[in-house]
Amino acid sequence: MSTTSPTELLPPDLMAQLERLELVTRKVFRGRIKGERRSKRKGQSVEFADFRNYVHGDDLRFLDWNMYARLDRLFLKLFLEEEDLHFYVLLDASESMNFGEPTKLDFGRRLAAALGFVGLIRTDRVKIETLGQPLRHRSSALRGRANVWRMLDKLEHIQPGERVSLLEGVKNFCLRNTGRGIVVLVSDLMDKDGYEVALRFLMSQRMDVYVIHVLSAEELDPDMQGDLKLVDCEDEDVAEISISAPLLARYKKTLEAFVSGAREFCTRRDMVYLLANNQLGVQELVSSYLRSRGLVR
Amino acid sequence: MGQYFINMLGPWGWAALACVPPAIVALYFLKLRRKPLEVPSTYLWRKSLEDLHVNSLWQRLRKSILLLLQLLLVALIMIAVLRPGWRGTTLTGERFIFLVDNSASMSAGDVRPTRLDEAKRRTEALIDQMGSGSRAMLVSFSDRAQVVQEFTDNRRLLRDRLRQIQPTQRTTDLKEALQLAAGLANADPRATGDEGDAADSMPADMYIFSDGKFPDVADFSLGNLTPIFVPLGEAAAENVAVTAFSTRPDEVDGTRWQAFAQVANYGPRDVTRTAELYAGDELLDAKQIDIAAGGATGLAFDLGQMQRGALRVVLQEKDSLALDDTAYAAVNPPRLARVLLVSPGNEALRLGLLTSQAREHAQVEFAKPAHLASEAYKQQAASGVYDLVVYDQCRPEAMPEANTLFIGRLPPMLEWQTNAEDGMPPTISGPQVIDTNRAHPILQLVELDDILVAESLSLSPPTGGTVLIDGDRGKLMAIAPRGGYEDAVLGFEIVSTAEDGQRFNTNWPIGRLSFPTFLLNVIEYLGRPSGGTSLQSVRPGEPVTLSADGPAAELTVRSPEGDSQRLVRSQQGTYHFHGTEVAGIYQISQEGGQQRHFAVNLFDETESNIRPRPEEAIQIGYVTVDGRTGWEPARRELWKYVLLGALFVLLVEWYIYNRRVFI
């Protein structure tokens, strides 16, 4: 198990680049605290939205006095309220993520750190959770640049080996966090029961869902030889195989079908799917891939 | 097996080798230990395996490709142990003599199509392998050897000539072929001189392709020849042969004829055969016979009043050698004996020779003693025109080519005159007949008890002679052979001719039936036509000496194949015929004479007993030449290539084991 220092998770040069970015949501959500985002709610900001008739009890500060002078009627000025954004990173910390060099979990942690940093500096509410987090254990949302270190500290202490299915983890997450926002699920989706039901839960939450499908290079292009007894690290299931060219070809076909199935599933449901290789640099991923997908700008 | 494989292992070796494949299979299943490897998830692998199991048979094969390769390796080793190969490769040596047996037994079909064809096939294979510069000679042999092709390095010519070797029906004699080969291979250097080319005295390999049905050759030196004997034929070859076939009159009733045949079984099993007797194309009789393995059975057919014709006996069931399943016999009509009576005059004799009985058997001519001096007589006597000449009270200067009866005189030969004084034997007066040799055909049914003889010569027959009438003081009649003829001498005259006329010397002709009976016996016995009623059977290839029915300039012989050959009379008055190549009935015809036949038959136990020599070796001089059983000219061995293949399989197996990914 590799522990990662804060600078490894979020190198300073990356930090400098990320400061120019902000998280984007395709949906306009209601925030709790006035933030830097437009809300559907009309409220106090500088951006004018509409007028409406004054009713008793309205804040007199928002009356349009100029209008009153001309028309002798009271109109209330409505402004678009700027709100903060809920940004969740849901990390799969199961044993299967502890593979690859760097491990898929490390990759996920770095990705979470980068995205979380972007959210924090834009004063969004950032929550980093793992699938194995118990239902009752609510984590507090982080906000503001000052909390970067807390976030990194939390990421550092995520340990692989959580024994929880994707479906259960997602369910717990949804029960804990009922609010809207952006959720980025970082997982390898390798669940023998399938990922579909879990993703449907997320979708029903009406969140803006990003699925980062992390696969290690060994999984994408296995380099094995001979007669092998493959042991599943999670359930210790055993598959006896004799590596041969047709088997490898068949594996690649299956993998391709698996990936394209996931992609199609997500696309149909208005989720953003992104296949990531653990060899990929986080900086590249964030500044190029996620940007093109519209998560950051 | 046989031709293509030679087993190199005993049963134990095979048993050990047979244990290897099961052991490999067992080890494969016992020792298949998979290397455990932890993976994030077996999810995708399981799915892939499920997909692959759809076409599982091929996959299973692919999975066990190492096992299959190992089994293939063992199989290849097994094949290599069997020493696969076929005939052919190079023939070493520079000079070859191929002796191809084409005698009768080589026509046997126990080796398909025939032994001769097999011999030719093997010879051709050898010719094909001759290196350039090698020279070979082809000799075919039966009872005589024939150079089919002189030494040459022209292989096409050799092949063409080889194909021209035809089977014969002759017997076998290896010695002549050996002498021929040796004469060319061991030529005397002095004789060849400087320009000795093909006949240089150089070592040569001599291949003898034969079934070995000939006597060993003693008294022969091989010299430069290296003999290689290639025995042909199957030990289990079956053959049933007619080994003898002849006709003769019934012993009781002389007018009825009988045919006798002997059938021998040379095969390894007891057989039952049907023998059919044909006259021409007409079926006369058929008999079923059982013959034990290695045994022989006699057969007798009653022919009835058969007078002439060609007979053949045929064994119906087929066997390996068809040639000896049919035997031929010729029955020729009895011919009238030609008898010359030379007498100064003897009415009793004349009448006795002209009885109706005698005229059925003989045609009698009469002559005076003066005729003996004429050229016509000398020529006729020398040419054997007559079957019997009776010299009554006279004698010729030289013996004729005929049987003779001398009456009252001795033949002009010293053998008869051992007790003679001054050229005349002692004379005895009034001899008494004491004993007659009634067993002899001449004196059968002749009663001489009461005859009186006035004067007689006392005879002393030469060695080999038989006394026919013994008197009290000397022998009165005797008979002795002379070459192929017989001379009978009656010591006393019947009628004595003197200057004062004729008088009887004996009362024998007077009122006694024994005298004409005696003359009839003489005509039947001494006057029997030369050659008899049925000529002896001859073997294929043997020359035949024929005699004409009277003085004829030439004879025409028609062979069973329809070829006619004219024979010119020799100085001895005989005709020599050499064209007896084929078994069957030969027809002799002459101008103005009756048609006659003679038969040619194999009748040779050595040729008919077609089973090869048990020892499969032949003796030439002091050298024993072992036969090469199962011998193929210079086998082309394959086992090296098979082992190389096995090595390659081993390499492939090792490679796949290390780089299984690619398969």
Boltz contact constraints between the chains, C-beta under 6 A:
constraints:
  - contact:
      token1: [A, 96]
      token2: [B, 40]
      max_distance: 6.0
  - contact:
      token1: [A, 96]
      token2: [B, 41]
      max_distance: 6.0
  - contact:
      token1: [A, 99]
      token2: [B, 40]
      max_distance: 6.0
  - contact:
      token1: [A, 190]
      token2: [B, 41]
      max_distance: 6.0
  - contact:
      token1: [A, 190]
      token2: [B, 43]
      max_distance: 6.0
  - contact:
      token1: [A, 192]
      token2: [B, 43]
      max_distance: 6.0
  - contact:
      token1: [A, 225]
      token2: [B, 661]
      max_distance: 6.0
  - contact:
      token1: [A, 227]
      token2: [B, 34]
      max_distance: 6.0
  - contact:
      token1: [A, 228]
      token2: [B, 34]
      max_distance: 6.0
  - contact:
      token1: [A, 228]
      token2: [B, 35]
      max_distance: 6.0
  - contact:
      token1: [A, 228]
      token2: [B, 37]
      max_distance: 6.0
  - contact:
      token1: [A, 229]
      token2: [B, 34]
      max_distance: 6.0
  - contact:
      token1: [A, 229]
      token2: [B, 36]
      max_distance: 6.0
  - contact:
      token1: [A, 230]
      token2: [B, 37]
      max_distance: 6.0
  - contact:
      token1: [A, 230]
      token2: [B, 39]
      max_distance: 6.0
  - contact:
      token1: [A, 230]
      token2: [B, 42]
      max_distance: 6.0
  - contact:
      token1: [A, 230]
      token2: [B, 45]
      max_distance: 6.0
  - contact:
      token1: [A, 231]
      token2: [B, 36]
      max_distance: 6.0
  - contact:
      token1: [A, 231]
      token2: [B, 38]
      max_distance: 6.0
  - contact:
      token1: [A, 232]
      token2: [B, 41]
      max_distance: 6.0
  - contact:
      token1: [A, 232]
      token2: [B, 42]
      max_distance: 6.0
  - contact:
      token1: [A, 233]
      token2: [B, 38]
      max_distance: 6.0
  - contact:
      token1: [A, 237]
      token2: [B, 42]
      max_distance: 6.0
  - contact:
      token1: [A, 239]
      token2: [B, 42]
      max_distance: 6.0
  - contact:
      token1: [A, 239]
      token2: [B, 45]
      max_distance: 6.0
  - contact:
      token1: [A, 239]
      token2: [B, 46]
      max_distance: 6.0
  - contact:
      token1: [A, 240]
      token2: [B, 34]
      max_distance: 6.0
  - contact:
      token1: [A, 242]
      token2: [B, 63]
      max_distance: 6.0
  - contact:
      token1: [A, 243]
      token2: [B, 660]
      max_distance: 6.0
  - contact:
      token1: [A, 243]
      token2: [B, 661]
      max_distance: 6.0
  - contact:
      token1: [A, 244]
      token2: [B, 663]
      max_distance: 6.0
  - contact:
      token1: [A, 245]
      token2: [B, 662]
      max_distance: 6.0
  - contact:
      token1: [A, 250]
      token2: [B, 48]
      max_distance: 6.0
  - contact:
      token1: [A, 250]
      token2: [B, 51]
      max_distance: 6.0
  - contact:
      token1: [A, 250]
      token2: [B, 52]
      max_distance: 6.0
  - contact:
      token1: [A, 251]
      token2: [B, 48]
      max_distance: 6.0
  - contact:
      token1: [A, 254]
      token2: [B, 44]
      max_distance: 6.0
  - contact:
      token1: [A, 254]
      token2: [B, 47]
      max_distance: 6.0
  - contact:
      token1: [A, 254]
      token2: [B, 48]
      max_distance: 6.0
  - contact:
      token1: [A, 255]
      token2: [B, 44]
      max_distance: 6.0
